[in-house]
Amino acid sequence: MNDDDQLEKFMQNIESHVKENHWDEAQREHANAKTAWNIISKRIQYSVERETMYEISGLLSRIEGSIKGQDKNSALVEIYYFYELWANFS
């Protein structure tokens, strides 16, 4: 792993920014998270269930929508669901 694929770190940063209503910063961290997921997903695509990969991709999309809509509650729900998936994933 390198600095570009630290997905969990980016999600924690998103969580912090969302809690503080720093939506521009959350959006930047989300872009980093998507880049990280693209790197990780290519590396693990043959060793992880496809449904899990789709679930994480979907979560990232829903988080992006929540950030753009500045919906703190929705964003936090999705972020905490990500944490649960990620704990079982890694």
N, CA, C and O atoms as a GROMACS GRO file, in nm:
protein
  360
    1MET      N    1   0.084  -0.119   0.000
    1MET     CA    2   0.000   0.000   0.000
    1MET      C    3   0.088   0.125   0.000
    1MET      O    4   0.199   0.125   0.053
    2ASN      N    5   0.035   0.231  -0.061
    2ASN     CA    6   0.105   0.358  -0.060
    2ASN      C    7   0.008   0.469  -0.022
    2ASN      O    8  -0.106   0.440   0.015
    3ASP      N    9   0.051   0.592  -0.030
    3ASP     CA   10  -0.033   0.704   0.014
    3ASP      C   11  -0.158   0.722  -0.072
    3ASP      O   12  -0.256   0.780  -0.025
    4ASP      N   13  -0.157   0.674  -0.195
    4ASP     CA   14  -0.271   0.692  -0.285
    4ASP      C   15  -0.382   0.589  -0.263
    4ASP      O   16  -0.493   0.608  -0.314
    5ASP      N   17  -0.355   0.482  -0.190
    5ASP     CA   18  -0.457   0.378  -0.176
    5ASP      C   19  -0.498   0.356  -0.029
    5ASP      O   20  -0.533   0.244   0.009
    6GLN      N   21  -0.493   0.458   0.050
    6GLN     CA   22  -0.531   0.451   0.191
    6GLN      C   23  -0.680   0.483   0.206
    6GLN      O   24  -0.717   0.586   0.263
    7LEU      N   25  -0.765   0.396   0.154
    7LEU     CA   26  -0.908   0.420   0.149
    7LEU      C   27  -0.968   0.447   0.287
    7LEU      O   28  -1.045   0.542   0.303
    8GLU      N   29  -0.933   0.368   0.383
    8GLU     CA   30  -0.991   0.388   0.516
    8GLU      C   31  -0.953   0.525   0.573
    8GLU      O   32  -1.035   0.592   0.636
    9LYS      N   33  -0.830   0.567   0.553
    9LYS     CA   34  -0.786   0.699   0.599
    9LYS      C   35  -0.867   0.810   0.532
    9LYS      O   36  -0.908   0.906   0.598
   10PHE      N   37  -0.889   0.798   0.402
   10PHE     CA   38  -0.968   0.898   0.331
   10PHE      C   39  -1.111   0.902   0.383
   10PHE      O   40  -1.170   1.009   0.396
   11MET      N   41  -1.167   0.785   0.413
   11MET     CA   42  -1.303   0.781   0.466
   11MET      C   43  -1.309   0.846   0.605
   11MET      O   44  -1.406   0.915   0.636
   12GLN      N   45  -1.208   0.825   0.686
   12GLN     CA   46  -1.204   0.890   0.816
   12GLN      C   47  -1.196   1.041   0.801
   12GLN      O   48  -1.258   1.116   0.876
   13ASN      N   49  -1.119   1.086   0.703
   13ASN     CA   50  -1.110   1.230   0.676
   13ASN      C   51  -1.244   1.285   0.629
   13ASN      O   52  -1.285   1.394   0.670
   14ILE      N   53  -1.312   1.210   0.543
   14ILE     CA   54  -1.445   1.252   0.497
   14ILE      C   55  -1.538   1.265   0.618
   14ILE      O   56  -1.610   1.364   0.630
   15GLU      N   57  -1.535   1.166   0.705
   15GLU     CA   58  -1.620   1.169   0.824
   15GLU      C   59  -1.595   1.296   0.905
   15GLU      O   60  -1.689   1.365   0.945
   16SER      N   61  -1.470   1.328   0.928
   16SER     CA   62  -1.436   1.448   1.006
   16SER      C   63  -1.488   1.574   0.938
   16SER      O   64  -1.546   1.661   1.004
   17HIS      N   65  -1.468   1.584   0.808
   17HIS     CA   66  -1.512   1.702   0.735
   17HIS      C   67  -1.665   1.714   0.734
   17HIS      O   68  -1.720   1.823   0.749
   18VAL      N   69  -1.733   1.602   0.717
   18VAL     CA   70  -1.880   1.603   0.717
   18VAL      C   71  -1.931   1.648   0.854
   18VAL      O   72  -2.022   1.731   0.861
   19LYS      N   73  -1.874   1.596   0.960
   19LYS     CA   74  -1.918   1.634   1.094
   19LYS      C   75  -1.902   1.783   1.120
   19LYS      O   76  -1.978   1.842   1.196
   20GLU      N   77  -1.802   1.844   1.056
   20GLU     CA   78  -1.775   1.987   1.073
   20GLU      C   79  -1.842   2.072   0.964
   20GLU      O   80  -1.822   2.194   0.959
   21ASN      N   81  -1.919   2.009   0.876
   21ASN     CA   82  -1.984   2.077   0.764
   21ASN      C   83  -1.884   2.145   0.671
   21ASN      O   84  -1.911   2.252   0.617
   22HIS      N   85  -1.770   2.084   0.654
   22HIS     CA   86  -1.668   2.132   0.560
   22HIS      C   87  -1.685   2.053   0.430
   22HIS      O   88  -1.610   1.959   0.402
   23TRP      N   89  -1.783   2.093   0.352
   23TRP     CA   90  -1.825   2.014   0.238
   23TRP      C   91  -1.723   2.015   0.124
   23TRP      O   92  -1.707   1.913   0.057
   24ASP      N   93  -1.655   2.125   0.102
   24ASP     CA   94  -1.553   2.128  -0.005
   24ASP      C   95  -1.438   2.032   0.027
   24ASP      O   96  -1.390   1.961  -0.061
   25GLU      N   97  -1.397   2.032   0.152
   25GLU     CA   98  -1.289   1.941   0.194
   25GLU      C   99  -1.336   1.796   0.185
   25GLU      O  100  -1.260   1.708   0.144
   26ALA      N  101  -1.461   1.772   0.223
   26ALA     CA  102  -1.515   1.636   0.214
   26ALA      C  103  -1.517   1.590   0.069
   26ALA      O  104  -1.486   1.474   0.039
   27GLN      N  105  -1.552   1.680  -0.021
   27GLN     CA  106  -1.554   1.645  -0.164
   27GLN      C  107  -1.414   1.612  -0.214
   27GLN      O  108  -1.397   1.517  -0.291
   28ARG      N  109  -1.315   1.688  -0.172
   28ARG     CA  110  -1.176   1.659  -0.213
   28ARG      C  111  -1.132   1.522  -0.160
   28ARG      O  112  -1.069   1.445  -0.232
   29GLU      N  113  -1.163   1.495  -0.035
   29GLU     CA  114  -1.125   1.365   0.022
   29GLU      C  115  -1.201   1.252  -0.047
   29GLU      O  116  -1.148   1.142  -0.063
   30HIS      N  117  -1.324   1.279  -0.087
   30HIS     CA  118  -1.401   1.177  -0.158
   30HIS      C  119  -1.334   1.144  -0.291
   30HIS      O  120  -1.328   1.027  -0.330
   31ALA      N  121  -1.285   1.245  -0.360
   31ALA     CA  122  -1.212   1.220  -0.486
   31ALA      C  123  -1.090   1.133  -0.459
   31ALA      O  124  -1.060   1.043  -0.537
   32ASN      N  125  -1.021   1.158  -0.349
   32ASN     CA  126  -0.907   1.074  -0.311
   32ASN      C  127  -0.952   0.931  -0.281
   32ASN      O  128  -0.884   0.834  -0.317
   33ALA      N  129  -1.066   0.919  -0.214
   33ALA     CA  130  -1.118   0.785  -0.181
   33ALA      C  131  -1.153   0.708  -0.308
   33ALA      O  132  -1.125   0.588  -0.318
   34LYS      N  133  -1.214   0.775  -0.405
   34LYS     CA  134  -1.247   0.707  -0.531
   34LYS      C  135  -1.122   0.661  -0.603
   34LYS      O  136  -1.118   0.550  -0.658
   35THR      N  137  -1.020   0.745  -0.604
   35THR     CA  138  -0.893   0.707  -0.666
   35THR      C  139  -0.833   0.586  -0.595
   35THR      O  140  -0.786   0.493  -0.658
   36ALA      N  141  -0.837   0.589  -0.463
   36ALA     CA  142  -0.784   0.477  -0.384
   36ALA      C  143  -0.861   0.349  -0.416
   36ALA      O  144  -0.801   0.243  -0.433
   37TRP      N  145  -0.993   0.359  -0.423
   37TRP     CA  146  -1.074   0.240  -0.452
   37TRP      C  147  -1.044   0.186  -0.591
   37TRP      O  148  -1.040   0.064  -0.610
   38ASN      N  149  -1.022   0.273  -0.686
   38ASN     CA  150  -0.986   0.227  -0.821
   38ASN      C  151  -0.855   0.149  -0.819
   38ASN      O  152  -0.841   0.047  -0.887
   39ILE      N  153  -0.760   0.196  -0.742
   39ILE     CA  154  -0.631   0.126  -0.730
   39ILE      C  155  -0.650  -0.009  -0.660
   39ILE      O  156  -0.602  -0.112  -0.708
   40ILE      N  157  -0.720  -0.007  -0.549
   40ILE     CA  158  -0.740  -0.129  -0.470
   40ILE      C  159  -0.822  -0.231  -0.546
   40ILE      O  160  -0.790  -0.350  -0.548
   41SER      N  161  -0.930  -0.186  -0.610
   41SER     CA  162  -1.019  -0.281  -0.678
   41SER      C  163  -0.950  -0.355  -0.791
   41SER      O  164  -0.979  -0.473  -0.815
   42LYS      N  165  -0.859  -0.289  -0.860
   42LYS     CA  166  -0.784  -0.359  -0.966
   42LYS      C  167  -0.690  -0.465  -0.907
   42LYS      O  168  -0.668  -0.570  -0.967
   43ARG      N  169  -0.638  -0.436  -0.792
   43ARG     CA  170  -0.544  -0.527  -0.728
   43ARG      C  171  -0.613  -0.651  -0.670
   43ARG      O  172  -0.553  -0.758  -0.663
   44ILE      N  173  -0.738  -0.637  -0.628
   44ILE     CA  174  -0.805  -0.747  -0.557
   44ILE      C  175  -0.920  -0.810  -0.636
   44ILE      O  176  -0.988  -0.898  -0.584
   45GLN      N  177  -0.942  -0.766  -0.757
   45GLN     CA  178  -1.062  -0.807  -0.830
   45GLN      C  179  -1.081  -0.958  -0.844
   45GLN      O  180  -1.194  -1.004  -0.861
   46TYR      N  181  -0.975  -1.034  -0.839
   46TYR     CA  182  -0.989  -1.179  -0.856
   46TYR      C  183  -0.993  -1.254  -0.724
   46TYR      O  184  -1.013  -1.376  -0.723
   47SER      N  185  -0.975  -1.184  -0.614
   47SER     CA  186  -0.970  -1.254  -0.486
   47SER      C  187  -1.084  -1.215  -0.391
   47SER      O  188  -1.090  -1.264  -0.278
   48VAL      N  189  -1.174  -1.128  -0.436
   48VAL     CA  190  -1.284  -1.081  -0.352
   48VAL      C  191  -1.415  -1.102  -0.426
   48VAL      O  192  -1.420  -1.094  -0.549
   49GLU      N  193  -1.520  -1.129  -0.350
   49GLU     CA  194  -1.650  -1.147  -0.413
   49GLU      C  195  -1.693  -1.020  -0.486
   49GLU      O  196  -1.676  -0.909  -0.436
   50ARG      N  197  -1.747  -1.040  -0.602
   50ARG     CA  198  -1.790  -0.928  -0.687
   50ARG      C  199  -1.895  -0.841  -0.616
   50ARG      O  200  -1.893  -0.719  -0.630
   51GLU      N  201  -1.985  -0.904  -0.541
   51GLU     CA  202  -2.090  -0.829  -0.471
   51GLU      C  203  -2.032  -0.732  -0.370
   51GLU      O  204  -2.082  -0.621  -0.354
   52THR      N  205  -1.927  -0.772  -0.303
   52THR     CA  206  -1.862  -0.684  -0.205
   52THR      C  207  -1.800  -0.565  -0.276
   52THR      O  208  -1.809  -0.452  -0.227
   53MET      N  209  -1.740  -0.588  -0.389
   53MET     CA  210  -1.680  -0.478  -0.465
   53MET      C  211  -1.789  -0.382  -0.515
   53MET      O  212  -1.771  -0.260  -0.509
   54TYR      N  213  -1.901  -0.436  -0.562
   54TYR     CA  214  -2.012  -0.351  -0.606
   54TYR      C  215  -2.068  -0.271  -0.488
   54TYR      O  216  -2.104  -0.154  -0.503
   55GLU      N  217  -2.074  -0.335  -0.373
   55GLU     CA  218  -2.127  -0.268  -0.254
   55GLU      C  219  -2.041  -0.147  -0.216
   55GLU      O  220  -2.093  -0.040  -0.186
   56ILE      N  221  -1.911  -0.165  -0.217
   56ILE     CA  222  -1.821  -0.054  -0.183
   56ILE      C  223  -1.830   0.056  -0.290
   56ILE      O  224  -1.832   0.174  -0.256
   57SER      N  225  -1.836   0.019  -0.416
   57SER     CA  226  -1.852   0.119  -0.522
   57SER      C  227  -1.982   0.197  -0.504
   57SER      O  228  -1.986   0.319  -0.521
   58GLY      N  229  -2.089   0.125  -0.471
   58GLY     CA  230  -2.218   0.190  -0.448
   58GLY      C  231  -2.215   0.283  -0.329
   58GLY      O  232  -2.271   0.392  -0.332
   59LEU      N  233  -2.148   0.239  -0.223
   59LEU     CA  234  -2.134   0.324  -0.105
   59LEU      C  235  -2.063   0.454  -0.140
   59LEU      O  236  -2.105   0.562  -0.097
   60LEU      N  237  -1.956   0.444  -0.216
   60LEU     CA  238  -1.883   0.564  -0.254
   60LEU      C  239  -1.972   0.659  -0.335
   60LEU      O  240  -1.963   0.781  -0.319
   61SER      N  241  -2.056   0.605  -0.420
   61SER     CA  242  -2.147   0.689  -0.498
   61SER      C  243  -2.251   0.756  -0.408
   61SER      O  244  -2.281   0.874  -0.425
   62ARG      N  245  -2.306   0.680  -0.314
   62ARG     CA  246  -2.405   0.738  -0.223
   62ARG      C  247  -2.342   0.844  -0.132
   62ARG      O  248  -2.405   0.946  -0.103
   63ILE      N  249  -2.220   0.820  -0.089
   63ILE     CA  250  -2.151   0.920  -0.008
   63ILE      C  251  -2.129   1.047  -0.089
   63ILE      O  252  -2.146   1.158  -0.039
   64GLU      N  253  -2.090   1.030  -0.214
   64GLU     CA  254  -2.070   1.147  -0.300
   64GLU      C  255  -2.200   1.228  -0.312
   64GLU      O  256  -2.198   1.351  -0.303
   65GLY      N  257  -2.311   1.159  -0.333
   65GLY     CA  258  -2.440   1.229  -0.342
   65GLY      C  259  -2.475   1.300  -0.213
   65GLY      O  260  -2.528   1.411  -0.215
   66SER      N  261  -2.446   1.238  -0.102
   66SER     CA  262  -2.472   1.300   0.028
   66SER      C  263  -2.387   1.424   0.049
   66SER      O  264  -2.433   1.524   0.104
   67ILE      N  265  -2.263   1.417   0.006
   67ILE     CA  266  -2.173   1.533   0.019
   67ILE      C  267  -2.223   1.646  -0.070
   67ILE      O  268  -2.231   1.761  -0.027
   68LYS      N  269  -2.256   1.615  -0.194
   68LYS     CA  270  -2.303   1.719  -0.286
   68LYS      C  271  -2.433   1.780  -0.237
   68LYS      O  272  -2.457   1.900  -0.257
   69GLY      N  273  -2.518   1.700  -0.174
   69GLY     CA  274  -2.643   1.750  -0.119
   69GLY      C  275  -2.627   1.807   0.021
   69GLY      O  276  -2.724   1.854   0.081
   70GLN      N  277  -2.506   1.804   0.072
   70GLN     CA  278  -2.474   1.851   0.207
   70GLN      C  279  -2.568   1.789   0.311
   70GLN      O  280  -2.620   1.858   0.399
   71ASP      N  281  -2.587   1.659   0.297
   71ASP     CA  282  -2.673   1.582   0.387
   71ASP      C  283  -2.586   1.505   0.485
   71ASP      O  284  -2.541   1.394   0.457
   72LYS      N  285  -2.563   1.566   0.599
   72LYS     CA  286  -2.474   1.509   0.699
   72LYS      C  287  -2.520   1.371   0.746
   72LYS      O  288  -2.441   1.278   0.755
   73ASN      N  289  -2.648   1.358   0.776
   73ASN     CA  290  -2.699   1.231   0.829
   73ASN      C  291  -2.679   1.117   0.731
   73ASN      O  292  -2.632   1.010   0.768
   74SER      N  293  -2.716   1.139   0.607
   74SER     CA  294  -2.700   1.033   0.505
   74SER      C  295  -2.554   0.997   0.486
   74SER      O  296  -2.519   0.879   0.476
   75ALA      N  297  -2.469   1.098   0.480
   75ALA     CA  298  -2.326   1.072   0.462
   75ALA      C  299  -2.271   0.988   0.576
   75ALA      O  300  -2.198   0.892   0.554
   76LEU      N  301  -2.306   1.023   0.698
   76LEU     CA  302  -2.255   0.949   0.813
   76LEU      C  303  -2.307   0.805   0.817
   76LEU      O  304  -2.233   0.714   0.853
   77VAL      N  305  -2.432   0.785   0.781
   77VAL     CA  306  -2.487   0.649   0.776
   77VAL      C  307  -2.406   0.565   0.678
   77VAL      O  308  -2.368   0.452   0.710
   78GLU      N  309  -2.380   0.619   0.560
   78GLU     CA  310  -2.306   0.545   0.459
   78GLU      C  311  -2.160   0.523   0.500
   78GLU      O  312  -2.104   0.417   0.475
   79ILE      N  313  -2.100   0.622   0.563
   79ILE     CA  314  -1.961   0.608   0.608
   79ILE      C  315  -1.949   0.498   0.713
   79ILE      O  316  -1.857   0.416   0.707
   80TYR      N  317  -2.042   0.494   0.807
   80TYR     CA  318  -2.034   0.390   0.910
   80TYR      C  319  -2.064   0.252   0.852
   80TYR      O  320  -2.010   0.152   0.899
   81TYR      N  321  -2.150   0.246   0.751
   81TYR     CA  322  -2.172   0.119   0.683
   81TYR      C  323  -2.043   0.076   0.611
   81TYR      O  324  -2.007  -0.042   0.612
   82PHE      N  325  -1.975   0.171   0.550
   82PHE     CA  326  -1.846   0.141   0.487
   82PHE      C  327  -1.750   0.080   0.590
   82PHE      O  328  -1.685  -0.022   0.562
   83TYR      N  329  -1.741   0.141   0.709
   83TYR     CA  330  -1.650   0.090   0.811
   83TYR      C  331  -1.680  -0.056   0.843
   83TYR      O  332  -1.589  -0.137   0.860
   84GLU      N  333  -1.807  -0.089   0.852
   84GLU     CA  334  -1.846  -0.228   0.882
   84GLU      C  335  -1.804  -0.321   0.767
   84GLU      O  336  -1.745  -0.427   0.791
   85LEU      N  337  -1.833  -0.282   0.645
   85LEU     CA  338  -1.792  -0.364   0.529
   85LEU      C  339  -1.640  -0.379   0.525
   85LEU      O  340  -1.588  -0.488   0.503
   86TRP      N  341  -1.570  -0.269   0.545
   86TRP     CA  342  -1.425  -0.269   0.535
   86TRP      C  343  -1.363  -0.358   0.643
   86TRP      O  344  -1.263  -0.426   0.618
   87ALA      N  345  -1.421  -0.358   0.762
   87ALA     CA  346  -1.368  -0.442   0.870
   87ALA      C  347  -1.379  -0.590   0.834
   87ALA      O  348  -1.291  -0.669   0.868
   88ASN      N  349  -1.485  -0.626   0.765
   88ASN     CA  350  -1.503  -0.765   0.724
   88ASN      C  351  -1.426  -0.797   0.596
   88ASN      O  352  -1.398  -0.913   0.566
   89PHE      N  353  -1.394  -0.693   0.522
   89PHE     CA  354  -1.329  -0.706   0.392
   89PHE      C  355  -1.178  -0.725   0.407
   89PHE      O  356  -1.117  -0.809   0.340
   90SER      N  357  -1.119  -0.646   0.494
   90SER     CA  358  -0.973  -0.646   0.505
   90SER      C  359  -0.922  -0.739   0.612
   90SER      O  360  -0.801  -0.750   0.632
   0.00000   0.00000   0.00000
